[in-house]
Amino acid sequence: MWEILLPLKRTFSDLNLNSNRKLKAKYLIFSVLFLVVSTTAFAQKARVKGVILDENNKPVAGVSVAFGAASSISNENGFYLLIVPANKEESLVFSHTGYKNSALLLTLERDEEREFNPVLSQKIEQLGVVVITDENRKRIEGITNIDPATIRMIPGANAGVENILKTLPGVYSNNELSTQYAVRGGNYDENLVYVNEIEVYRPFLIRSGQQEGLSFTNTDMVQNVDFSAGGFQAKYGDKLSSVLDITYRRPTRYGASVEASFLGGSLSFEGVSKNQKWSAITGVRYRNNSLLVNSQQTQTNYTPVFADVQTYVTYNASSKLQLSFLGNISQNKYDYQPLTRQTNFGTLSDPIALLVVYEGQEKDKYETLFGAFKANYKLTERTTLKFIASAYHTTEQEYFDIFAQYRLGEVDTNIGSENLGNVTYSRGIGSQLNHARNDLDALIVNAEVKGFHDLDENQIEWGFKYTREDIRDRVVEWEVIDSAGFSINPPNLGLPVNDQPYNPYTGPLVPYQNVRAKNLTTINRFSGYAQWNRRGNLGRHEVWYNAGVRMHQWQVEGDNLDGKSQVIFSPRAQFAIKPDWDKDMVFRVSGGIYSQPPMYRELRDATGAVRPNVKAQQSVHIVLSNDYSFKMWDRPFKLVSEAYYKSMTDVNPYTLENVRIRYSAENNAKAYAMGFDMRLNGEFVPGTESWVSLGFMKTEENIENRGYIARPTDQRFKAAILFQDYMPNIPNVKMYLNLVYNTGLPGGSPSYADPYLYQTRLRDYRRADLGFSYVFTEGKKELSEGHWLKPFRDLSLGLEVFNLFDNQNAITNTWVRDVYTKSQYGIPNYLTSRVFSIKLTAKI
């Protein structure tokens, strides 16, 4: 056992968790206990397992399986596993409220394993009811389901769930170093993320994709991924843009997996107890982005350490009560020491280069502790109650002192010159000093009760939730800019113009940017929802209805803060119809009033002050969609088309720099977003799923009635391809292509600049990631005893090429002032170039 626990101990030692040792020791003890539970083996008697299907060969979830005193419930895939007494004759009974009972009399010998796959028939009294399977439910709700196997195989600089989301229509991102994404004109703060119905959060102080490290979601533990780009139901929370709903899997056997590449690795363990009541899965991840960052134009000493440990434990107390725990400990350390940089830009006739020499360094650290407890109680055959409690604690540190001296000059373009590509004449010389000592400590606690009532063709869902957010924030950040020896004043303080050396400057010398604040803020929230679902017939057509409403009340308090209590209501509805046509089509209309009460980041203005009475941003959102399933080349395909429109009021304007969002903390704007998305997916190659996505979108805002301008996320056109293939003659060699094209974002304006004066756009984002892998075994193959691959369920070795075509993508502009010409130049900050990596994946 100690051999199993020793790697976990070393991992925690590497995390360097020296502060708050008592608290973190508790989390360590809990994680060790959960790992012990997941790896403890017991002698088994006999087992019966299988997959339960309906008459349409669809898996049936929630079927009660009983053999004497032993019982179990089938999971979302219809799979069940039951430990039964040996040498005892009993009836194996399958029961479900929507199907006829099925029974089988059997006797198992000791250590025998029997597989039985029953097909359940519908009850006679329900023959006239439209049966909505899980697949059909997602289809009529407008939910996109993503196969976890695809998530694990598709290459990307930040591989995982978010990497796949960026290939879907309506989802935009122009930063491969970030896991953040924008949906249909929204920003990174407007997306809901759930894991097992528990809301998860992103760090507060992250300003660069390089600092993010790991996504919360561990793909080794994922069973199901659902995504909605808009028009979602009332049961989901109060955000404006999208919902990502992830379910972690419950193990049914003992196993382990490992993945290793030049960018890091992951290790996971899973197991069950002998009576199938306990199950647990634990994952450990490590990542180092040095390979990617070293391909950028800025030469650095860069030491990132991103690591986390996650565990998911379930306990089936009885056939009615199930308990589970989800825990996570993560630490992202970002040590950055820039050295030099040269960026060439301009035109062929007038090339310009920026040369920068740096001194100083940046040290950032983000530590997160997360724990959630969930109880699922089946009160009756038609009523289920759930209780969820969670706590999220983050301590974030952002310290840097970076001094940059730059030269802006003309480049020698004479092919025969010895100085080809070098700067021959300096147009501007200046320097810039950035300083920060920012600390944030946030604790978010949630408690929630939810209920589900099945009334045949009607279903009622409701929930009530309390949230307390306790934020302790200190901001000390300033910037000094010097151009040719003359300090530059900020443009928004009304100071005299500094036009030295032509005229003497008599005004005060102040930093170009200076933010100092200390905030102790508490936000109490009460929210709830109720919704009604109904399925039935309209003539010969199948129809589905959903209607619901959300309520959210909150109040901001703290030192010198006395925010007023605010309440909002959010009604939402969906209607879907499947016509009785030869063609398999579903039409859907959904929408409502979506509101987003402000989080702490939206309350803090550019000076660091908290404004407690910021109102919720609101959006009237409508989505029209068509889902067409058909066959092409005798293989299944699906074409999904959606048109949408969002009219937003009480908008809180913001600026976007890399992944850092800075709000004005005022509801002084209105906005809109409209567009059209289309996705064709299917088996372009037999046995594999691929898709093509297209999106057209326009979003604008009107600040203080000055007229409409592009919002920071106004990315007009998007095209993406996710393609899987294999070599016909060598099917073990597989290929994966992830290609994304986005038009350029607005941005690149200098600090404090008026957005109405700077409406330039960044260059288009073009990226292709390619992966090849050789699959030694996939677990389904029958191998002889003694074969070296027999212990492995899966084993593959692959080569990944990131940014295949070596495109120069820019995330922001660095603005440099030329003291001689009085011009400001936007120098692109390029992202990663072409990078190669090798990846090994194994499961036992």
Order of alpha helices (4+ residues) and beta strands (2+ residues): alpha-alpha-beta-beta-beta-beta-beta-beta-beta-alpha-beta-alpha-alpha-beta-beta-beta-beta-beta-beta-beta-beta-beta-alpha-beta-beta-beta-beta-beta-beta-beta-beta-beta-beta-beta-beta-alpha-beta-beta-beta-beta-beta-beta-beta-beta-beta-beta-beta-beta-beta-beta
